[in-house]
Amino acid sequence: MTTPEHTLVGILGGFSIGLHTRFGWTAIAFAAIISNVPDLDGLPILIDMQGFEVGHRVWGHNLLAIAVSTLLIAAFQYRFHWIERCAEKLKPVLPKDSQELERTGATRPGFLSLCLIGVAFQCVHLICDMTVSGGHGLSDWLVRPFWPFEDSGFVFPLIPWGDVGPTVIMMLAVIGIAKFGNASRIAIFALTLLCIYMLCRGYARRAW
C-alpha cells in the first residue's frame, strides 16, 4: 500500500474501534501517523537504490522494529503531547470546524493505550503490505516480520500494487464521515467493503 492508503487505514481503523469516542481526535491522529512508521525503512531510496531494495519491507517491517518504534513514539507523545502541540500551531490555518474535533468526555490516551494502538496499527500495516503486492510487471515483495531472528518472508498477493480500489473506497468513507458523521458505522462498513473487494480482486487475479 501507499502512504495515503496506510494513513486512511489508520484513520478508519481508529474510528471503527471507537478511539475517537474514548480518547478524542488525538488517538485518531496517532493511529494515522503510526500506521506509516514501518515504511521509514524506505528512506534509503533518497540516497541509495540498492539500500532501498535490501532494506524496504525488512528493516521496519518486523515485530522487533514495531516494538521499539512504538515504545519510543508512544513515550514521546505521552510525555510531550507533540500531536496536540502541532495542532495548536496549525489552528490559524485550519477551518473553524476542524478546531471542534475533541469530543466531550474524551480522556487523553495513557502510555499503555498508545502502545497498544501503535503495535496494533503497525501490525495491520504488515498485513496490508502482504496482501497488496506485485502486479504490472512487478514481482511480489516479501515481508519478513521475524527479522533479524528469522529470515522467512510472507506474501499473500490479493491486489496488485497501484490498484486504486482501496483508495477510492477509503476516501469516500472519509468524505462520508466528514459530511454525515456516524464515524464508527461508516468506518466499519468501509473496511468490510474493502476486505470484500480485496478477496474478490484476489480471486479474479488468480482466475485470470
C-alpha positions as CSV (number, residue, x, y, z in Angstrom):
1,M,0.0,0.0,0.0
2,T,1.0,3.6,-0.5
3,T,1.4,6.2,2.3
4,P,-2.0,7.8,1.8
5,E,-3.7,4.3,1.9
6,H,-1.9,3.3,5.1
7,T,-2.9,6.7,6.6
8,L,-6.6,6.1,5.6
9,V,-6.4,2.6,7.2
10,G,-5.2,4.1,10.4
11,I,-8.0,6.8,10.4
12,L,-10.8,4.4,9.5
13,G,-9.4,1.7,11.8
14,G,-9.4,4.1,14.7
15,F,-12.9,5.2,14.0
16,S,-14.1,1.6,13.7
17,I,-13.0,0.7,17.2
18,G,-14.2,3.9,18.7
19,L,-10.9,5.6,19.6
20,H,-12.4,9.0,18.9
21,T,-15.2,8.4,21.5
22,R,-12.8,7.3,24.2
23,F,-9.7,9.3,23.6
24,G,-10.7,12.1,21.1
25,W,-9.2,13.2,17.9
26,T,-5.6,12.8,19.2
27,A,-5.9,9.0,19.2
28,I,-7.1,9.0,15.6
29,A,-4.2,11.2,14.5
30,F,-1.8,8.9,16.4
31,A,-3.2,5.8,14.7
32,A,-2.9,7.5,11.3
33,I,0.7,8.6,11.8
34,I,2.0,5.4,13.4
35,S,0.4,3.3,10.6
36,N,3.1,4.7,8.4
37,V,6.1,4.1,10.6
38,P,7.2,0.7,9.1
39,D,7.8,2.5,5.8
40,L,10.6,4.6,7.3
41,D,12.8,1.7,6.1
42,G,12.2,3.0,2.6
43,L,14.0,6.3,3.2
44,P,17.3,4.9,1.8
45,I,15.7,5.4,-1.7
46,L,16.7,9.0,-1.3
47,I,20.4,8.3,-1.4
48,D,20.9,4.7,-2.5
49,M,18.6,2.5,-4.6
50,Q,20.4,-0.7,-3.6
51,G,19.9,0.1,0.1
52,F,16.2,0.6,-0.5
53,E,15.9,-2.7,-2.3
54,V,17.7,-4.5,0.5
55,G,16.0,-2.8,3.5
56,H,12.5,-1.9,2.5
57,R,9.9,-4.2,3.9
58,V,12.6,-5.7,6.1
59,W,14.2,-3.2,8.5
60,G,11.0,-1.6,9.6
61,H,8.5,-4.3,8.7
62,N,9.2,-6.7,11.6
63,L,8.0,-7.2,15.1
64,L,11.2,-6.0,16.8
65,A,11.1,-2.7,14.9
66,I,7.4,-2.3,15.7
67,A,8.0,-2.9,19.4
68,V,11.0,-0.4,19.6
69,S,9.4,2.3,17.5
70,T,6.1,2.0,19.3
71,L,7.7,2.5,22.7
72,L,9.7,5.5,21.5
73,I,6.8,7.3,19.7
74,A,4.3,6.5,22.5
75,A,6.7,7.7,25.2
76,F,7.3,10.9,23.2
77,Q,3.6,11.5,22.7
78,Y,2.7,10.7,26.3
79,R,5.5,13.0,27.7
80,F,5.4,15.9,25.3
81,H,1.9,15.7,23.6
82,W,3.5,16.5,20.3
83,I,0.3,15.9,18.3
84,E,-1.6,18.5,20.3
85,R,1.3,20.9,20.0
86,C,1.4,20.6,16.2
87,A,-2.4,21.0,16.0
88,E,-2.2,24.2,18.1
89,K,0.4,25.7,15.8
90,L,-1.8,24.8,12.8
91,K,-5.0,26.3,14.2
92,P,-4.7,29.7,12.4
93,V,-4.7,28.0,9.0
94,L,-7.3,25.3,9.7
95,P,-11.1,25.7,9.1
96,K,-13.0,26.6,12.3
97,D,-14.9,23.3,12.1
98,S,-11.7,21.3,12.5
99,Q,-11.0,23.0,15.8
100,E,-14.0,21.4,17.4
101,L,-12.9,17.7,16.9
102,E,-12.4,17.0,20.6
103,R,-15.4,15.1,22.0
104,T,-16.9,15.9,25.4
105,G,-15.9,13.3,27.9
106,A,-12.9,12.0,26.0
107,T,-9.8,11.4,28.0
108,R,-6.2,11.7,26.9
109,P,-4.8,8.2,26.0
110,G,-2.3,6.9,28.5
111,F,1.1,5.3,27.7
112,L,-0.3,1.7,27.6
113,S,-3.1,2.7,25.4
114,L,-0.7,4.5,23.0
115,C,1.5,1.4,22.9
116,L,-1.5,-0.9,22.2
117,I,-2.6,1.4,19.4
118,G,0.9,1.6,18.0
119,V,1.5,-2.2,17.9
120,A,-1.9,-2.9,16.5
121,F,-1.8,-0.5,13.6
122,Q,1.8,-1.3,12.7
123,C,0.9,-5.0,12.6
124,V,-2.0,-4.1,10.3
125,H,0.5,-2.2,8.1
126,L,2.4,-5.5,7.7
127,I,-0.8,-7.4,6.8
128,C,-1.7,-4.7,4.2
129,D,1.7,-5.0,2.6
130,M,1.5,-8.7,2.4
131,T,-1.9,-8.6,0.6
132,V,-1.1,-5.6,-1.7
133,S,1.9,-6.8,-3.7
134,G,3.2,-7.4,-7.2
135,G,1.3,-6.8,-10.5
136,H,2.0,-4.7,-13.5
137,G,5.3,-6.5,-14.2
138,L,6.4,-6.2,-10.5
139,S,7.4,-9.3,-8.5
140,D,5.8,-10.0,-5.1
141,W,7.7,-8.3,-2.3
142,L,8.1,-10.5,0.8
143,V,7.5,-9.1,4.3
144,R,9.9,-10.5,6.9
145,P,8.1,-10.0,10.3
146,F,10.5,-12.0,12.3
147,W,13.7,-10.4,11.0
148,P,16.5,-10.3,12.3
149,F,15.9,-13.6,14.2
150,E,14.3,-15.4,11.3
151,D,14.6,-14.6,7.6
152,S,11.3,-16.2,6.4
153,G,9.2,-13.9,4.2
154,F,5.5,-13.9,3.7
155,V,3.2,-12.5,1.0
156,F,-0.5,-13.2,0.1
157,P,-1.0,-11.1,-3.0
158,L,-4.6,-10.2,-3.5
159,I,-4.3,-6.8,-5.1
160,P,-1.6,-5.6,-7.4
161,W,0.4,-2.6,-6.1
162,G,-1.1,0.6,-7.6
163,D,-4.7,-0.6,-7.6
164,V,-6.9,2.4,-7.0
165,G,-9.8,0.5,-5.5
166,P,-8.7,0.7,-1.8
167,T,-8.0,4.4,-2.2
168,V,-11.5,5.1,-3.7
169,I,-13.3,3.1,-1.0
170,M,-11.5,4.7,1.9
171,M,-11.6,8.2,0.6
172,L,-15.3,8.0,0.0
173,A,-15.7,6.8,3.6
174,V,-13.7,9.7,5.0
175,I,-15.7,12.2,2.9
176,G,-18.9,10.5,4.2
177,I,-17.7,10.8,7.8
178,A,-16.9,14.5,7.3
179,K,-20.3,15.1,5.8
180,F,-22.7,12.9,7.7
181,G,-20.9,11.9,11.0
182,N,-21.6,8.3,12.2
183,A,-17.9,7.8,12.0
184,S,-17.8,4.3,13.6
185,R,-20.6,2.9,11.4
186,I,-19.2,4.3,8.1
187,A,-15.7,3.2,9.0
188,I,-16.8,-0.4,9.8
189,F,-18.8,-0.5,6.6
190,A,-15.9,0.8,4.5
191,L,-13.4,-1.6,6.0
192,T,-15.8,-4.5,5.5
193,L,-16.3,-3.4,1.9
194,L,-12.5,-3.1,1.4
195,C,-12.0,-6.7,2.7
196,I,-14.6,-8.0,0.3
197,Y,-13.1,-6.1,-2.6
198,M,-9.7,-7.5,-1.8
199,L,-10.9,-11.0,-1.6
200,C,-12.9,-10.7,-4.9
201,R,-9.9,-9.0,-6.6
202,G,-7.6,-11.7,-5.4
203,Y,-9.9,-14.5,-6.7
204,A,-10.2,-12.7,-10.1
205,R,-6.4,-12.2,-10.2
206,R,-5.8,-15.9,-9.8
207,A,-8.6,-16.9,-12.1
208,W,-7.1,-14.8,-14.9
